[in-house]
Amino acid sequence: MGLWIFLIILIYSFLKTTGEYETATRLSLIIIPLYSAIMMILGIGQNFTPLTMLVTLLLILVGIEIGLFQTRNVKLKISNEKDKLGFLR
């Protein structure tokens, strides 16, 4: 039951900002996907079976589909505001 609540909260946090403007950060664009890929490779290396590969392939396809869905109506907003380091947003 606790796992389901955790998954619902996780999905909600990802979908909450889907329609809002936000600044892309290095954490969200590079570090999190890289960490996830490394953990996936390490996890598959320990339990290498055809079923594991099938589940991994299905999860990759679902992830691609979610990414395409979230970026379907993306619009870029260019502003002249500066962030805390002085760079344009």
mmCIF file as gemmi writes it, N, C-alpha and C atoms, coordinates in Angstrom:
data_model
loop_
_atom_site.group_PDB
_atom_site.id
_atom_site.type_symbol
_atom_site.label_atom_id
_atom_site.label_alt_id
_atom_site.label_comp_id
_atom_site.label_asym_id
_atom_site.label_entity_id
_atom_site.label_seq_id
_atom_site.pdbx_PDB_ins_code
_atom_site.Cartn_x
_atom_site.Cartn_y
_atom_site.Cartn_z
_atom_site.occupancy
_atom_site.B_iso_or_equiv
_atom_site.pdbx_formal_charge
_atom_site.auth_seq_id
_atom_site.auth_asym_id
_atom_site.pdbx_PDB_model_num
ATOM 1 N N . MET Axp A 1 ? 0.823 -1.196 0 1 0 ? 1 A 1
ATOM 2 C CA . MET Axp A 1 ? 0 0 0 1 0 ? 1 A 1
ATOM 3 C C . MET Axp A 1 ? 0.867 1.26 0 1 0 ? 1 A 1
ATOM 4 N N . GLY Axp A 2 ? 1.938 1.231 0.765 1 0 ? 2 A 1
ATOM 5 C CA . GLY Axp A 2 ? 2.837 2.38 0.832 1 0 ? 2 A 1
ATOM 6 C C . GLY Axp A 2 ? 3.511 2.651 -0.507 1 0 ? 2 A 1
ATOM 7 N N . LEU Axp A 3 ? 3.817 1.575 -1.272 1 0 ? 3 A 1
ATOM 8 C CA . LEU Axp A 3 ? 4.44 1.738 -2.578 1 0 ? 3 A 1
ATOM 9 C C . LEU Axp A 3 ? 3.49 2.451 -3.534 1 0 ? 3 A 1
ATOM 10 N N . TRP Axp A 4 ? 2.213 2.107 -3.484 1 0 ? 4 A 1
ATOM 11 C CA . TRP Axp A 4 ? 1.224 2.755 -4.352 1 0 ? 4 A 1
ATOM 12 C C . TRP Axp A 4 ? 1.097 4.244 -4.027 1 0 ? 4 A 1
ATOM 13 N N . ILE Axp A 5 ? 1.087 4.572 -2.755 1 0 ? 5 A 1
ATOM 14 C CA . ILE Axp A 5 ? 1.002 5.978 -2.358 1 0 ? 5 A 1
ATOM 15 C C . ILE Axp A 5 ? 2.239 6.73 -2.845 1 0 ? 5 A 1
ATOM 16 N N . PHE Axp A 6 ? 3.418 6.119 -2.707 1 0 ? 6 A 1
ATOM 17 C CA . PHE Axp A 6 ? 4.657 6.725 -3.178 1 0 ? 6 A 1
ATOM 18 C C . PHE Axp A 6 ? 4.606 6.943 -4.688 1 0 ? 6 A 1
ATOM 19 N N . LEU Axp A 7 ? 4.134 5.959 -5.436 1 0 ? 7 A 1
ATOM 20 C CA . LEU Axp A 7 ? 4.05 6.09 -6.892 1 0 ? 7 A 1
ATOM 21 C C . LEU Axp A 7 ? 3.066 7.177 -7.309 1 0 ? 7 A 1
ATOM 22 N N . ILE Axp A 8 ? 1.941 7.269 -6.622 1 0 ? 8 A 1
ATOM 23 C CA . ILE Axp A 8 ? 0.959 8.304 -6.941 1 0 ? 8 A 1
ATOM 24 C C . ILE Axp A 8 ? 1.541 9.684 -6.681 1 0 ? 8 A 1
ATOM 25 N N . ILE Axp A 9 ? 2.235 9.857 -5.565 1 0 ? 9 A 1
ATOM 26 C CA . ILE Axp A 9 ? 2.865 11.146 -5.255 1 0 ? 9 A 1
ATOM 27 C C . ILE Axp A 9 ? 3.944 11.471 -6.282 1 0 ? 9 A 1
ATOM 28 N N . LEU Axp A 10 ? 4.726 10.482 -6.686 1 0 ? 10 A 1
ATOM 29 C CA . LEU Axp A 10 ? 5.782 10.683 -7.669 1 0 ? 10 A 1
ATOM 30 C C . LEU Axp A 10 ? 5.2 11.095 -9.014 1 0 ? 10 A 1
ATOM 31 N N . ILE Axp A 11 ? 4.166 10.413 -9.466 1 0 ? 11 A 1
ATOM 32 C CA . ILE Axp A 11 ? 3.527 10.756 -10.738 1 0 ? 11 A 1
ATOM 33 C C . ILE Axp A 11 ? 2.913 12.147 -10.664 1 0 ? 11 A 1
ATOM 34 N N . TYR Axp A 12 ? 2.263 12.462 -9.559 1 0 ? 12 A 1
ATOM 35 C CA . TYR Axp A 12 ? 1.663 13.789 -9.395 1 0 ? 12 A 1
ATOM 36 C C . TYR Axp A 12 ? 2.719 14.891 -9.466 1 0 ? 12 A 1
ATOM 37 N N . SER Axp A 13 ? 3.866 14.665 -8.826 1 0 ? 13 A 1
ATOM 38 C CA . SER Axp A 13 ? 4.909 15.694 -8.831 1 0 ? 13 A 1
ATOM 39 C C . SER Axp A 13 ? 5.464 15.918 -10.236 1 0 ? 13 A 1
ATOM 40 N N . PHE Axp A 14 ? 5.527 14.863 -11.054 1 0 ? 14 A 1
ATOM 41 C CA . PHE Axp A 14 ? 5.995 15.022 -12.428 1 0 ? 14 A 1
ATOM 42 C C . PHE Axp A 14 ? 4.964 15.726 -13.296 1 0 ? 14 A 1
ATOM 43 N N . LEU Axp A 15 ? 3.704 15.399 -13.114 1 0 ? 15 A 1
ATOM 44 C CA . LEU Axp A 15 ? 2.665 15.95 -13.967 1 0 ? 15 A 1
ATOM 45 C C . LEU Axp A 15 ? 2.2 17.339 -13.544 1 0 ? 15 A 1
ATOM 46 N N . LYS Axp A 16 ? 2.485 17.723 -12.306 1 0 ? 16 A 1
ATOM 47 C CA . LYS Axp A 16 ? 2.022 19.001 -11.764 1 0 ? 16 A 1
ATOM 48 C C . LYS Axp A 16 ? 2.543 20.184 -12.57 1 0 ? 16 A 1
ATOM 49 N N . THR Axp A 17 ? 3.798 20.14 -12.962 1 0 ? 17 A 1
ATOM 50 C CA . THR Axp A 17 ? 4.411 21.277 -13.658 1 0 ? 17 A 1
ATOM 51 C C . THR Axp A 17 ? 4.437 21.092 -15.165 1 0 ? 17 A 1
ATOM 52 N N . THR Axp A 18 ? 3.711 20.136 -15.688 1 0 ? 18 A 1
ATOM 53 C CA . THR Axp A 18 ? 3.746 19.878 -17.119 1 0 ? 18 A 1
ATOM 54 C C . THR Axp A 18 ? 3.268 21.069 -17.922 1 0 ? 18 A 1
ATOM 55 N N . GLY Axp A 19 ? 2.232 21.755 -17.493 1 0 ? 19 A 1
ATOM 56 C CA . GLY Axp A 19 ? 1.68 22.863 -18.244 1 0 ? 19 A 1
ATOM 57 C C . GLY Axp A 19 ? 2.186 24.217 -17.826 1 0 ? 19 A 1
ATOM 58 N N . GLU Axp A 20 ? 3.173 24.296 -16.961 1 0 ? 20 A 1
ATOM 59 C CA . GLU Axp A 20 ? 3.673 25.566 -16.458 1 0 ? 20 A 1
ATOM 60 C C . GLU Axp A 20 ? 5.029 25.902 -17.071 1 0 ? 20 A 1
ATOM 61 N N . TYR Axp A 21 ? 5.323 27.202 -17.124 1 0 ? 21 A 1
ATOM 62 C CA . TYR Axp A 21 ? 6.651 27.62 -17.549 1 0 ? 21 A 1
ATOM 63 C C . TYR Axp A 21 ? 7.627 27.364 -16.415 1 0 ? 21 A 1
ATOM 64 N N . GLU Axp A 22 ? 8.771 26.799 -16.75 1 0 ? 22 A 1
ATOM 65 C CA . GLU Axp A 22 ? 9.809 26.623 -15.742 1 0 ? 22 A 1
ATOM 66 C C . GLU Axp A 22 ? 11.167 26.622 -16.433 1 0 ? 22 A 1
ATOM 67 N N . THR Axp A 23 ? 12.165 27.029 -15.715 1 0 ? 23 A 1
ATOM 68 C CA . THR Axp A 23 ? 13.517 27.063 -16.241 1 0 ? 23 A 1
ATOM 69 C C . THR Axp A 23 ? 14.113 25.671 -16.217 1 0 ? 23 A 1
ATOM 70 N N . ALA Axp A 24 ? 14.701 25.26 -17.328 1 0 ? 24 A 1
ATOM 71 C CA . ALA Axp A 24 ? 15.371 23.966 -17.382 1 0 ? 24 A 1
ATOM 72 C C . ALA Axp A 24 ? 16.661 24.045 -16.583 1 0 ? 24 A 1
ATOM 73 N N . THR Axp A 25 ? 16.893 23.061 -15.744 1 0 ? 25 A 1
ATOM 74 C CA . THR Axp A 25 ? 18.097 23.047 -14.921 1 0 ? 25 A 1
ATOM 75 C C . THR Axp A 25 ? 19.004 21.901 -15.333 1 0 ? 25 A 1
ATOM 76 N N . ARG Axp A 26 ? 20.254 22.013 -14.972 1 0 ? 26 A 1
ATOM 77 C CA . ARG Axp A 26 ? 21.205 20.952 -15.268 1 0 ? 26 A 1
ATOM 78 C C . ARG Axp A 26 ? 20.79 19.654 -14.572 1 0 ? 26 A 1
ATOM 79 N N . LEU Axp A 27 ? 20.214 19.774 -13.379 1 0 ? 27 A 1
ATOM 80 C CA . LEU Axp A 27 ? 19.77 18.599 -12.636 1 0 ? 27 A 1
ATOM 81 C C . LEU Axp A 27 ? 18.69 17.846 -13.402 1 0 ? 27 A 1
ATOM 82 N N . SER Axp A 28 ? 17.708 18.571 -13.904 1 0 ? 28 A 1
ATOM 83 C CA . SER Axp A 28 ? 16.592 17.902 -14.565 1 0 ? 28 A 1
ATOM 84 C C . SER Axp A 28 ? 16.94 17.412 -15.961 1 0 ? 28 A 1
ATOM 85 N N . LEU Axp A 29 ? 17.91 18.022 -16.627 1 0 ? 29 A 1
ATOM 86 C CA . LEU Axp A 29 ? 18.227 17.645 -17.999 1 0 ? 29 A 1
ATOM 87 C C . LEU Axp A 29 ? 19.36 16.627 -18.124 1 0 ? 29 A 1
ATOM 88 N N . ILE Axp A 30 ? 20.284 16.603 -17.182 1 0 ? 30 A 1
ATOM 89 C CA . ILE Axp A 30 ? 21.462 15.748 -17.331 1 0 ? 30 A 1
ATOM 90 C C . ILE Axp A 30 ? 21.623 14.766 -16.181 1 0 ? 30 A 1
ATOM 91 N N . ILE Axp A 31 ? 21.656 15.254 -14.97 1 0 ? 31 A 1
ATOM 92 C CA . ILE Axp A 31 ? 22.045 14.42 -13.835 1 0 ? 31 A 1
ATOM 93 C C . ILE Axp A 31 ? 21.017 13.331 -13.541 1 0 ? 31 A 1
ATOM 94 N N . ILE Axp A 32 ? 19.728 13.659 -13.493 1 0 ? 32 A 1
ATOM 95 C CA . ILE Axp A 32 ? 18.718 12.655 -13.167 1 0 ? 32 A 1
ATOM 96 C C . ILE Axp A 32 ? 18.636 11.56 -14.234 1 0 ? 32 A 1
ATOM 97 N N . PRO Axp A 33 ? 18.57 11.891 -15.54 1 0 ? 33 A 1
ATOM 98 C CA . PRO Axp A 33 ? 18.556 10.808 -16.535 1 0 ? 33 A 1
ATOM 99 C C . PRO Axp A 33 ? 19.833 9.966 -16.539 1 0 ? 33 A 1
ATOM 100 N N . LEU Axp A 34 ? 20.979 10.602 -16.335 1 0 ? 34 A 1
ATOM 101 C CA . LEU Axp A 34 ? 22.24 9.865 -16.301 1 0 ? 34 A 1
ATOM 102 C C . LEU Axp A 34 ? 22.282 8.905 -15.114 1 0 ? 34 A 1
ATOM 103 N N . TYR Axp A 35 ? 21.877 9.381 -13.957 1 0 ? 35 A 1
ATOM 104 C CA . TYR Axp A 35 ? 21.831 8.529 -12.764 1 0 ? 35 A 1
ATOM 105 C C . TYR Axp A 35 ? 20.86 7.357 -12.976 1 0 ? 35 A 1
ATOM 106 N N . SER Axp A 36 ? 19.714 7.636 -13.571 1 0 ? 36 A 1
ATOM 107 C CA . SER Axp A 36 ? 18.729 6.587 -13.82 1 0 ? 36 A 1
ATOM 108 C C . SER Axp A 36 ? 19.28 5.53 -14.772 1 0 ? 36 A 1
ATOM 109 N N . ALA Axp A 37 ? 19.977 5.964 -15.814 1 0 ? 37 A 1
ATOM 110 C CA . ALA Axp A 37 ? 20.554 5.01 -16.773 1 0 ? 37 A 1
ATOM 111 C C . ALA Axp A 37 ? 21.627 4.143 -16.117 1 0 ? 37 A 1
ATOM 112 N N . ILE Axp A 38 ? 22.464 4.756 -15.289 1 0 ? 38 A 1
ATOM 113 C CA . ILE Axp A 38 ? 23.509 3.987 -14.601 1 0 ? 38 A 1
ATOM 114 C C . ILE Axp A 38 ? 22.888 2.963 -13.655 1 0 ? 38 A 1
ATOM 115 N N . MET Axp A 39 ? 21.878 3.369 -12.896 1 0 ? 39 A 1
ATOM 116 C CA . MET Axp A 39 ? 21.217 2.442 -11.972 1 0 ? 39 A 1
ATOM 117 C C . MET Axp A 39 ? 20.507 1.309 -12.723 1 0 ? 39 A 1
ATOM 118 N N . MET Axp A 40 ? 19.934 1.613 -13.887 1 0 ? 40 A 1
ATOM 119 C CA . MET Axp A 40 ? 19.287 0.578 -14.693 1 0 ? 40 A 1
ATOM 120 C C . MET Axp A 40 ? 20.315 -0.443 -15.18 1 0 ? 40 A 1
ATOM 121 N N . ILE Axp A 41 ? 21.444 0.038 -15.666 1 0 ? 41 A 1
ATOM 122 C CA . ILE Axp A 41 ? 22.485 -0.862 -16.16 1 0 ? 41 A 1
ATOM 123 C C . ILE Axp A 41 ? 23.018 -1.731 -15.028 1 0 ? 41 A 1
ATOM 124 N N . LEU Axp A 42 ? 23.258 -1.147 -13.862 1 0 ? 42 A 1
ATOM 125 C CA . LEU Axp A 42 ? 23.743 -1.926 -12.721 1 0 ? 42 A 1
ATOM 126 C C . LEU Axp A 42 ? 22.697 -2.948 -12.27 1 0 ? 42 A 1
ATOM 127 N N . GLY Axp A 43 ? 21.431 -2.566 -12.282 1 0 ? 43 A 1
ATOM 128 C CA . GLY Axp A 43 ? 20.366 -3.488 -11.889 1 0 ? 43 A 1
ATOM 129 C C . GLY Axp A 43 ? 20.208 -4.641 -12.856 1 0 ? 43 A 1
ATOM 130 N N . ILE Axp A 44 ? 20.317 -4.36 -14.141 1 0 ? 44 A 1
ATOM 131 C CA . ILE Axp A 44 ? 20.208 -5.431 -15.139 1 0 ? 44 A 1
ATOM 132 C C . ILE Axp A 44 ? 21.415 -6.361 -15.043 1 0 ? 44 A 1
ATOM 133 N N . GLY Axp A 45 ? 22.577 -5.815 -14.783 1 0 ? 45 A 1
ATOM 134 C CA . GLY Axp A 45 ? 23.784 -6.638 -14.677 1 0 ? 45 A 1
ATOM 135 C C . GLY Axp A 45 ? 23.696 -7.685 -13.58 1 0 ? 45 A 1
ATOM 136 N N . GLN Axp A 46 ? 22.977 -7.391 -12.513 1 0 ? 46 A 1
ATOM 137 C CA . GLN Axp A 46 ? 22.854 -8.337 -11.409 1 0 ? 46 A 1
ATOM 138 C C . GLN Axp A 46 ? 21.791 -9.395 -11.672 1 0 ? 46 A 1
ATOM 139 N N . ASN Axp A 47 ? 20.747 -9.069 -12.416 1 0 ? 47 A 1
ATOM 140 C CA . ASN Axp A 47 ? 19.629 -9.987 -12.672 1 0 ? 47 A 1
ATOM 141 C C . ASN Axp A 47 ? 19.375 -10.117 -14.168 1 0 ? 47 A 1
ATOM 142 N N . PHE Axp A 48 ? 20.365 -10.541 -14.918 1 0 ? 48 A 1
ATOM 143 C CA . PHE Axp A 48 ? 20.23 -10.6 -16.369 1 0 ? 48 A 1
ATOM 144 C C . PHE Axp A 48 ? 19.443 -11.835 -16.786 1 0 ? 48 A 1
ATOM 145 N N . THR Axp A 49 ? 18.187 -11.617 -17.178 1 0 ? 49 A 1
ATOM 146 C CA . THR Axp A 49 ? 17.338 -12.688 -17.707 1 0 ? 49 A 1
ATOM 147 C C . THR Axp A 49 ? 16.562 -12.106 -18.892 1 0 ? 49 A 1
ATOM 148 N N . PRO Axp A 50 ? 16.015 -12.973 -19.736 1 0 ? 50 A 1
ATOM 149 C CA . PRO Axp A 50 ? 15.195 -12.455 -20.848 1 0 ? 50 A 1
ATOM 150 C C . PRO Axp A 50 ? 13.99 -11.655 -20.361 1 0 ? 50 A 1
ATOM 151 N N . LEU Axp A 51 ? 13.397 -12.05 -19.235 1 0 ? 51 A 1
ATOM 152 C CA . LEU Axp A 51 ? 12.259 -11.312 -18.696 1 0 ? 51 A 1
ATOM 153 C C . LEU Axp A 51 ? 12.681 -9.908 -18.263 1 0 ? 51 A 1
ATOM 154 N N . THR Axp A 52 ? 13.846 -9.8 -17.655 1 0 ? 52 A 1
ATOM 155 C CA . THR Axp A 52 ? 14.357 -8.494 -17.242 1 0 ? 52 A 1
ATOM 156 C C . THR Axp A 52 ? 14.57 -7.593 -18.45 1 0 ? 52 A 1
ATOM 157 N N . MET Axp A 53 ? 15.111 -8.156 -19.516 1 0 ? 53 A 1
ATOM 158 C CA . MET Axp A 53 ? 15.332 -7.366 -20.724 1 0 ? 53 A 1
ATOM 159 C C . MET Axp A 53 ? 14.009 -6.934 -21.351 1 0 ? 53 A 1
ATOM 160 N N . LEU Axp A 54 ? 13.002 -7.816 -21.322 1 0 ? 54 A 1
ATOM 161 C CA . LEU Axp A 54 ? 11.692 -7.474 -21.865 1 0 ? 54 A 1
ATOM 162 C C . LEU Axp A 54 ? 11.041 -6.344 -21.063 1 0 ? 54 A 1
ATOM 163 N N . VAL Axp A 55 ? 11.092 -6.453 -19.744 1 0 ? 55 A 1
ATOM 164 C CA . VAL Axp A 55 ? 10.523 -5.402 -18.891 1 0 ? 55 A 1
ATOM 165 C C . VAL Axp A 55 ? 11.271 -4.084 -19.103 1 0 ? 55 A 1
ATOM 166 N N . THR Axp A 56 ? 12.588 -4.141 -19.225 1 0 ? 56 A 1
ATOM 167 C CA . THR Axp A 56 ? 13.386 -2.939 -19.466 1 0 ? 56 A 1
ATOM 168 C C . THR Axp A 56 ? 13.006 -2.288 -20.788 1 0 ? 56 A 1
ATOM 169 N N . LEU Axp A 57 ? 12.862 -3.09 -21.822 1 0 ? 57 A 1
ATOM 170 C CA . LEU Axp A 57 ? 12.471 -2.571 -23.124 1 0 ? 57 A 1
ATOM 171 C C . LEU Axp A 57 ? 11.086 -1.924 -23.06 1 0 ? 57 A 1
ATOM 172 N N . LEU Axp A 58 ? 10.155 -2.565 -22.379 1 0 ? 58 A 1
ATOM 173 C CA . LEU Axp A 58 ? 8.812 -2.003 -22.242 1 0 ? 58 A 1
ATOM 174 C C . LEU Axp A 58 ? 8.84 -0.685 -21.465 1 0 ? 58 A 1
ATOM 175 N N . LEU Axp A 59 ? 9.632 -0.624 -20.406 1 0 ? 59 A 1
ATOM 176 C CA . LEU Axp A 59 ? 9.734 0.619 -19.629 1 0 ? 59 A 1
ATOM 177 C C . LEU Axp A 59 ? 10.377 1.745 -20.433 1 0 ? 59 A 1
ATOM 178 N N . ILE Axp A 60 ? 11.344 1.416 -21.264 1 0 ? 60 A 1
ATOM 179 C CA . ILE Axp A 60 ? 11.96 2.426 -22.125 1 0 ? 60 A 1
ATOM 180 C C . ILE Axp A 60 ? 10.934 2.962 -23.112 1 0 ? 60 A 1
ATOM 181 N N . LEU Axp A 61 ? 10.138 2.071 -23.704 1 0 ? 61 A 1
ATOM 182 C CA . LEU Axp A 61 ? 9.097 2.492 -24.64 1 0 ? 61 A 1
ATOM 183 C C . LEU Axp A 61 ? 8.036 3.359 -23.957 1 0 ? 61 A 1
ATOM 184 N N . VAL Axp A 62 ? 7.641 2.987 -22.746 1 0 ? 62 A 1
ATOM 185 C CA . VAL Axp A 62 ? 6.673 3.793 -21.99 1 0 ? 62 A 1
ATOM 186 C C . VAL Axp A 62 ? 7.271 5.161 -21.672 1 0 ? 62 A 1
ATOM 187 N N . GLY Axp A 63 ? 8.536 5.206 -21.3 1 0 ? 63 A 1
ATOM 188 C CA . GLY Axp A 63 ? 9.206 6.475 -21.012 1 0 ? 63 A 1
ATOM 189 C C . GLY Axp A 63 ? 9.278 7.377 -22.232 1 0 ? 63 A 1
ATOM 190 N N . ILE Axp A 64 ? 9.571 6.8 -23.394 1 0 ? 64 A 1
ATOM 191 C CA . ILE Axp A 64 ? 9.596 7.585 -24.627 1 0 ? 64 A 1
ATOM 192 C C . ILE Axp A 64 ? 8.209 8.134 -24.935 1 0 ? 64 A 1
ATOM 193 N N . GLU Axp A 65 ? 7.193 7.303 -24.76 1 0 ? 65 A 1
ATOM 194 C CA . GLU Axp A 65 ? 5.815 7.736 -25.017 1 0 ? 65 A 1
ATOM 195 C C . GLU Axp A 65 ? 5.405 8.878 -24.065 1 0 ? 65 A 1
ATOM 196 N N . ILE Axp A 66 ? 5.763 8.768 -22.807 1 0 ? 66 A 1
ATOM 197 C CA . ILE Axp A 66 ? 5.451 9.837 -21.845 1 0 ? 66 A 1
ATOM 198 C C . ILE Axp A 66 ? 6.191 11.122 -22.221 1 0 ? 66 A 1
ATOM 199 N N . GLY Axp A 67 ? 7.446 11.003 -22.616 1 0 ? 67 A 1
ATOM 200 C CA . GLY Axp A 67 ? 8.217 12.174 -23.027 1 0 ? 67 A 1
ATOM 201 C C . GLY Axp A 67 ? 7.608 12.858 -24.241 1 0 ? 67 A 1
ATOM 202 N N . LEU Axp A 68 ? 7.177 12.076 -25.216 1 0 ? 68 A 1
ATOM 203 C CA . LEU Axp A 68 ? 6.53 12.655 -26.391 1 0 ? 68 A 1
ATOM 204 C C . LEU Axp A 68 ? 5.205 13.314 -26.023 1 0 ? 68 A 1
ATOM 205 N N . PHE Axp A 69 ? 4.465 12.703 -25.127 1 0 ? 69 A 1
ATOM 206 C CA . PHE Axp A 69 ? 3.193 13.281 -24.686 1 0 ? 69 A 1
ATOM 207 C C . PHE Axp A 69 ? 3.413 14.61 -23.97 1 0 ? 69 A 1
ATOM 208 N N . GLN Axp A 70 ? 4.411 14.666 -23.103 1 0 ? 70 A 1
ATOM 209 C CA . GLN Axp A 70 ? 4.657 15.885 -22.338 1 0 ? 70 A 1
ATOM 210 C C . GLN Axp A 70 ? 5.193 17.016 -23.202 1 0 ? 70 A 1
ATOM 211 N N . THR Axp A 71 ? 5.892 16.703 -24.283 1 0 ? 71 A 1
ATOM 212 C CA . THR Axp A 71 ? 6.471 17.75 -25.116 1 0 ? 71 A 1
ATOM 213 C C . THR Axp A 71 ? 5.616 18.07 -26.333 1 0 ? 71 A 1
ATOM 214 N N . ARG Axp A 72 ? 4.46 17.501 -26.436 1 0 ? 72 A 1
ATOM 215 C CA . ARG Axp A 72 ? 3.607 17.707 -27.598 1 0 ? 72 A 1
ATOM 216 C C . ARG Axp A 72 ? 3.207 19.171 -27.762 1 0 ? 72 A 1
ATOM 217 N N . ASN Axp A 73 ? 2.898 19.851 -26.704 1 0 ? 73 A 1
ATOM 218 C CA . ASN Axp A 73 ? 2.439 21.238 -26.783 1 0 ? 73 A 1
ATOM 219 C C . ASN Axp A 73 ? 3.411 22.217 -26.117 1 0 ? 73 A 1
ATOM 220 N N . VAL Axp A 74 ? 4.687 21.907 -26.145 1 0 ? 74 A 1
ATOM 221 C CA . VAL Axp A 74 ? 5.687 22.767 -25.507 1 0 ? 74 A 1
ATOM 222 C C . VAL Axp A 74 ? 5.874 24.036 -26.326 1 0 ? 74 A 1
ATOM 223 N N . LYS Axp A 75 ? 5.928 25.156 -25.623 1 0 ? 75 A 1
ATOM 224 C CA . LYS Axp A 75 ? 6.203 26.448 -26.252 1 0 ? 75 A 1
ATOM 225 C C . LYS Axp A 75 ? 7.363 27.094 -25.515 1 0 ? 75 A 1
ATOM 226 N N . LEU Axp A 76 ? 8.274 27.67 -26.255 1 0 ? 76 A 1
ATOM 227 C CA . LEU Axp A 76 ? 9.401 28.365 -25.649 1 0 ? 76 A 1
ATOM 228 C C . LEU Axp A 76 ? 9.012 29.792 -25.33 1 0 ? 76 A 1
ATOM 229 N N . LYS Axp A 77 ? 9.409 30.236 -24.164 1 0 ? 77 A 1
ATOM 230 C CA . LYS Axp A 77 ? 9.148 31.617 -23.752 1 0 ? 77 A 1
ATOM 231 C C . LYS Axp A 77 ? 10.503 32.26 -23.469 1 0 ? 77 A 1
ATOM 232 N N . ILE Axp A 78 ? 10.843 33.228 -24.277 1 0 ? 78 A 1
ATOM 233 C CA . ILE Axp A 78 ? 12.119 33.923 -24.113 1 0 ? 78 A 1
ATOM 234 C C . ILE Axp A 78 ? 11.852 35.232 -23.378 1 0 ? 78 A 1
ATOM 235 N N . SER Axp A 79 ? 12.56 35.424 -22.283 1 0 ? 79 A 1
ATOM 236 C CA . SER Axp A 79 ? 12.376 36.648 -21.504 1 0 ? 79 A 1
ATOM 237 C C . SER Axp A 79 ? 13.725 37.324 -21.3 1 0 ? 79 A 1
ATOM 238 N N . ASN Axp A 80 ? 13.681 38.547 -20.867 1 0 ? 80 A 1
ATOM 239 C CA . ASN Axp A 80 ? 14.913 39.291 -20.589 1 0 ? 80 A 1
ATOM 240 C C . ASN Axp A 80 ? 15.254 39.283 -19.102 1 0 ? 80 A 1
ATOM 241 N N . GLU Axp A 81 ? 14.616 38.403 -18.345 1 0 ? 81 A 1
ATOM 242 C CA . GLU Axp A 81 ? 14.897 38.303 -16.916 1 0 ? 81 A 1
ATOM 243 C C . GLU Axp A 81 ? 16.228 37.596 -16.702 1 0 ? 81 A 1
ATOM 244 N N . LYS Axp A 82 ? 16.898 37.978 -15.645 1 0 ? 82 A 1
ATOM 245 C CA . LYS Axp A 82 ? 18.161 37.33 -15.303 1 0 ? 82 A 1
ATOM 246 C C . LYS Axp A 82 ? 17.969 36.468 -14.071 1 0 ? 82 A 1
ATOM 247 N N . ASP Axp A 83 ? 18.686 35.333 -14.034 1 0 ? 83 A 1
ATOM 248 C CA . ASP Axp A 83 ? 18.61 34.471 -12.86 1 0 ? 83 A 1
ATOM 249 C C . ASP Axp A 83 ? 19.586 34.971 -11.807 1 0 ? 83 A 1
ATOM 250 N N . LYS Axp A 84 ? 19.727 34.202 -10.729 1 0 ? 84 A 1
ATOM 251 C CA . LYS Axp A 84 ? 20.566 34.673 -9.614 1 0 ? 84 A 1
ATOM 252 C C . LYS Axp A 84 ? 22.052 34.748 -9.949 1 0 ? 84 A 1
ATOM 253 N N . LEU Axp A 85 ? 22.483 34.082 -11.037 1 0 ? 85 A 1
ATOM 254 C CA . LEU Axp A 85 ? 23.894 34.154 -11.456 1 0 ? 85 A 1
ATOM 255 C C . LEU Axp A 85 ? 24.146 35.221 -12.499 1 0 ? 85 A 1
ATOM 256 N N . GLY Axp A 86 ? 23.061 35.899 -12.934 1 0 ? 86 A 1
ATOM 257 C CA . GLY Axp A 86 ? 23.218 36.977 -13.903 1 0 ? 86 A 1
ATOM 258 C C . GLY Axp A 86 ? 23.036 36.559 -15.344 1 0 ? 86 A 1
ATOM 259 N N . PHE Axp A 87 ? 22.671 35.302 -15.585 1 0 ? 87 A 1
ATOM 260 C CA . PHE Axp A 87 ? 22.452 34.824 -16.947 1 0 ? 87 A 1
ATOM 261 C C . PHE Axp A 87 ? 20.998 35.067 -17.345 1 0 ? 87 A 1
ATOM 262 N N . LEU Axp A 88 ? 20.772 35.293 -18.633 1 0 ? 88 A 1
ATOM 263 C CA . LEU Axp A 88 ? 19.402 35.455 -19.103 1 0 ? 88 A 1
ATOM 264 C C . LEU Axp A 88 ? 18.673 34.13 -18.982 1 0 ? 88 A 1
ATOM 265 N N . ARG Axp A 89 ? 17.4 34.201 -18.602 1 0 ? 89 A 1
ATOM 266 C CA . ARG Axp A 89 ? 16.581 32.993 -18.479 1 0 ? 89 A 1
ATOM 267 C C . ARG Axp A 89 ? 16.056 32.577 -19.814 1 0 ? 89 A 1
